[in-house]
Structures are given as C-alpha cells and as structure tokens.
C-alpha cells in the first residue's frame, strides 16, 4: 500500500474520532484473482450504523454496489475495507468478525484522543471464520512488484 493511502486512512480516523471511520480498499481489476493484490486507492464511506458509531460501523449494500461501480469504471475492484477503532487496538472485534467476508482484506486503524494511530491488516479465514493477521507493507506512490505475505496474499507493496 502506498504510504499516502495509509496516511489518508489515518487522517479520516482522526477526523471521525470518537466515531469509527470506514471505507474501501481498491486494487487493479487485473489483480483481482491474484493471490497478491496491491492497494492502489481508497474511498471513504459513510458510517451507516444505527446507534453507537463509537464502537460500530456499517457500510450498506447500496454503498458497496456504488463503490464497486465506480471502481469498475476505473479498471479497479473493491479488494477490502478499512475502519478505525477509537481508543481500541488495531485488530478486528467480535462484531467485525461476525460481519466480515472471506477474500477481502481488512485494515483496522486504532486512533486515540491525542491522534496517535496504529494499523493492522487482516483476512478472514474461509475454513474457520476467524481473522488472521496479514502483512501490511508500505511502499512508495507507484506500485512495484510485490512478494507473498505470510498468508499468500498481501495488501501492500514492498518497501522502497
């Protein structure tokens, strides 16, 4: 993932604090079925949860379909989602696990009152329904060749 994209996600997390921010991770359509996908863009989404936005986020089906249509027009796919955890660790919650889908990559950014951020990347195991951490590698602005992460799929590019 290019460093400026993670910086954008962190900025959104700070701006939404103390509520959760959320959005889409985008990859090139040609890489959609590859075991490794570089994140080439992000798109913020409104948090549509009814109720407690400090501990929950929801992206509606209509919001996902619209993001997919915009991505397709650019030759991209929605390859994952990101969201923030205000004052909580950068790892999926039980709620996140219950509502996640295999194949997608999930980036979780913790943010605290002072604006400090930490990020982690995760994938949902299809066989057991539990999240596994995957490597979040940050690179330059321009995509470069990448190598497999520990789970055979990466959401990022190698360091320059």
C-alpha positions in Angstrom: 0.0 0.0 0.0 1.4 3.4 -0.9 2.2 5.4 2.3 0.0 8.3 1.3 -3.1 5.9 1.3 -2.4 4.8 4.8 -1.9 8.5 5.8 -5.3 9.3 4.3 -7.0 6.5 6.3 -5.3 7.7 9.4 -6.5 11.3 8.7 -10.1 10.0 8.3 -9.7 8.1 11.6 -8.6 11.3 13.4 -11.3 13.4 11.7 -14.1 11.0 12.7 -12.9 10.5 16.3 -14.5 9.5 18.6 -16.7 7.7 16.0 -15.5 5.0 13.7 -14.4 5.9 10.1 -14.8 3.4 7.3 -14.2 2.9 3.6 -13.0 0.8 0.8 -9.6 -0.6 -0.3 -9.2 -0.6 -4.1 -7.0 -2.8 -6.3 -6.5 -3.1 -10.1 -9.1 -5.4 -11.6 -6.3 -7.3 -13.4 -5.1 -8.3 -9.9 -8.5 -9.4 -8.5 -7.9 -13.1 -8.7 -4.2 -12.9 -7.9 -3.0 -14.3 -4.6 -1.3 -10.9 -4.0 -3.1 -7.6 -4.5 -1.6 -4.2 -4.2 -3.9 -1.5 -2.8 -3.9 1.4 -5.3 -6.6 3.5 -3.8 -9.0 4.1 -1.0 -12.5 5.6 -0.9 -14.2 6.8 2.2 -17.7 5.6 3.0 -20.3 7.0 5.4 -20.7 5.1 8.6 -24.4 4.0 8.2 -24.7 2.2 11.6 -27.9 2.9 13.5 -26.8 3.6 17.0 -23.3 3.5 18.6 -20.8 4.8 16.0 -18.0 4.9 18.5 -17.9 1.1 18.5 -19.5 0.0 15.3 -19.5 0.8 11.6 -21.8 -0.3 8.7 -21.3 0.1 5.0 -24.7 -0.5 3.3 -25.1 -2.9 0.4 -26.1 0.1 -1.8 -22.9 1.8 -0.7 -20.8 -1.2 -1.6 -22.5 -1.6 -5.0 -22.0 2.1 -5.8 -18.3 1.8 -4.8 -17.9 -1.3 -7.0 -19.5 0.5 -10.0 -17.1 3.5 -9.6 -14.1 1.1 -9.2 -15.1 -0.9 -12.3 -15.3 2.3 -14.3 -11.6 2.9 -13.4 -10.5 -0.7 -14.0 -10.4 -1.4 -10.3 -12.1 -3.6 -7.8 -13.1 -3.3 -4.1 -10.5 -5.6 -2.6 -11.2 -4.8 1.0 -12.4 -2.4 3.7 -10.8 -0.2 6.3 -12.2 1.2 9.5 -11.0 2.8 12.7 -11.1 1.7 16.3 -11.2 4.8 18.5 -9.3 4.1 21.7 -9.1 0.4 21.0 -6.4 -1.9 19.4 -5.9 -2.2 15.7 -7.4 -5.7 15.4 -10.8 -6.9 14.4 -13.5 -7.1 17.1 -16.0 -9.9 17.5 -18.6 -7.7 15.7 -16.1 -7.2 12.8 -15.6 -11.0 12.6 -19.3 -11.7 12.6 -19.9 -9.3 9.7 -16.8 -10.0 7.5 -16.4 -11.9 4.3 -13.5 -14.1 3.1 -11.4 -12.9 0.2 -11.4 -9.3 1.3 -8.6 -7.6 3.2 -9.5 -5.6 6.3 -7.3 -2.7 7.5 -8.1 -1.6 11.1 -6.6 1.6 12.4 -6.6 2.4 16.1 -6.7 6.1 17.0 -6.6 7.7 20.4 -7.7 11.0 21.7 -4.2 12.5 21.0 -4.5 11.4 17.4 -1.9 8.6 17.5 -2.6 5.8 15.1 -1.6 2.2 14.6 -2.7 0.0 11.8 -3.0 -3.8 11.1 -4.2 -5.8 8.1 -6.3 -8.9 8.4 -8.0 -11.6 6.3 -10.9 -13.8 7.3 -10.1 -17.5 7.1 -12.8 -19.2 5.0 -12.4 -22.5 6.8 -12.7 -21.3 10.3 -14.3 -17.9 10.1 -11.5 -16.3 12.3 -9.3 -13.4 11.3 -5.7 -13.9 10.6 -3.1 -11.1 10.5 -1.5 -10.4 7.2 1.5 -8.3 6.5 0.8 -4.6 5.8 3.8 -3.4 3.8 4.1 0.2 2.9 5.8 1.5 -0.3 6.1 4.5 -2.5 3.3 6.2 -4.5 3.9 4.0 -7.6 3.0 0.3 -7.5 6.1 -2.0 -7.7 6.4 -5.8 -7.8 5.5 -7.4 -4.6 6.2 -10.7 -2.8 3.9 -13.0 -0.9 3.0 -12.2 2.7 2.7 -14.9 5.3 -0.8 -15.9 4.2 -0.1 -15.9 0.5 -1.9 -12.6 -0.1 -0.7 -9.1 0.6 -2.5 -5.8 0.7 0.6 -3.8 0.1 3.8 -3.3 -1.8 7.4 -3.8 -0.8 9.5 -1.1 0.9 11.4 1.1 -1.5 
